[in-house]
Amino acid sequence: MYFLLFLAIIVCLLLGAIVLIQNPKGGGLSSNFSSSSQLLGVQKTGDILEKGTWILAVALMVLSLAINVIGKGGSAKNENNNQQQVEKSYTPAATTTAPATNNKTTTLPPAPVKKP
């Protein structure tokens, strides 16, 4: 699993580098220089970079799914172990009950009244 994580990080770095290298396809300042770049053969480089972007994007999606599938097996075991630990450590609060009596009511003597 750690190998797949390492591979996914490498793919992310390469994908970011390729995206930053590519020329923007839209207008703006790059549209003024588009005809000169085609004369020098930069169009072929753009096609290679675009294909590389798609390949790395698909590879990243496949790696993400593989990491998720492999990671689920380990997390299910941990979840089960955690649930068992919680069940073992859970002890219900002790309920306090009044002491048993003989159903005889006892009355206290009246309190003495002080005269002023």
Backbone hydrogen bonds, N-H to C=O, Kabsch-Sander energy under -0.5 kcal/mol:
donor,donor_aa,acceptor,acceptor_aa,energy
5,L,1,M,-2.1
6,F,2,Y,-2.5
7,L,3,F,-2.6
8,A,4,L,-2.4
9,I,5,L,-2.1
10,I,6,F,-2.1
11,V,7,L,-2.4
12,C,8,A,-2.3
13,L,9,I,-2.3
14,L,10,I,-2.5
15,L,11,V,-2.7
16,G,12,C,-2.4
17,A,13,L,-2.1
18,I,14,L,-2.6
19,V,15,L,-2.2
20,L,16,G,-2.0
21,I,17,A,-1.7
22,Q,18,I,-1.6
30,S,27,G,-0.5
31,S,28,G,-0.8
32,N,29,L,-0.9
33,F,29,L,-0.5
33,F,30,S,-0.6
34,S,31,S,-0.7
37,S,33,F,-1.5
38,Q,34,S,-1.3
39,L,35,S,-1.0
40,L,36,S,-1.0
41,G,38,Q,-0.8
42,V,37,S,-2.2
45,T,41,G,-0.7
46,G,42,V,-2.1
47,D,43,Q,-1.9
48,I,44,K,-2.1
49,L,45,T,-2.4
50,E,46,G,-2.2
51,K,47,D,-2.4
52,G,48,I,-2.4
53,T,49,L,-2.0
54,W,50,E,-2.0
55,I,51,K,-2.5
56,L,52,G,-2.5
57,A,53,T,-2.3
58,V,54,W,-2.4
59,A,55,I,-2.4
60,L,56,L,-2.3
61,M,57,A,-1.9
62,V,58,V,-2.5
63,L,59,A,-2.5
64,S,60,L,-2.2
65,L,61,M,-2.2
66,A,62,V,-2.4
67,I,63,L,-2.7
68,N,64,S,-2.0
69,V,65,L,-2.5
70,I,66,A,-2.5
71,G,67,I,-2.6
72,K,68,N,-1.6
73,G,69,V,-0.9
74,G,70,I,-0.9
75,S,71,G,-2.0
76,A,72,K,-2.0
77,K,73,G,-1.2
78,N,74,G,-1.9
79,E,75,S,-2.6
80,N,76,A,-2.2
81,N,77,K,-2.4
82,N,78,N,-2.7
83,Q,79,E,-2.3
84,Q,80,N,-2.1
85,Q,81,N,-2.1
86,V,82,N,-2.2
87,E,83,Q,-2.3
88,K,84,Q,-2.2
89,S,85,Q,-2.1
90,Y,86,V,-1.3
91,T,89,S,-0.6
97,T,95,T,-0.5
105,T,103,N,-0.5
106,T,104,K,-0.5
114,K,112,P,-0.5
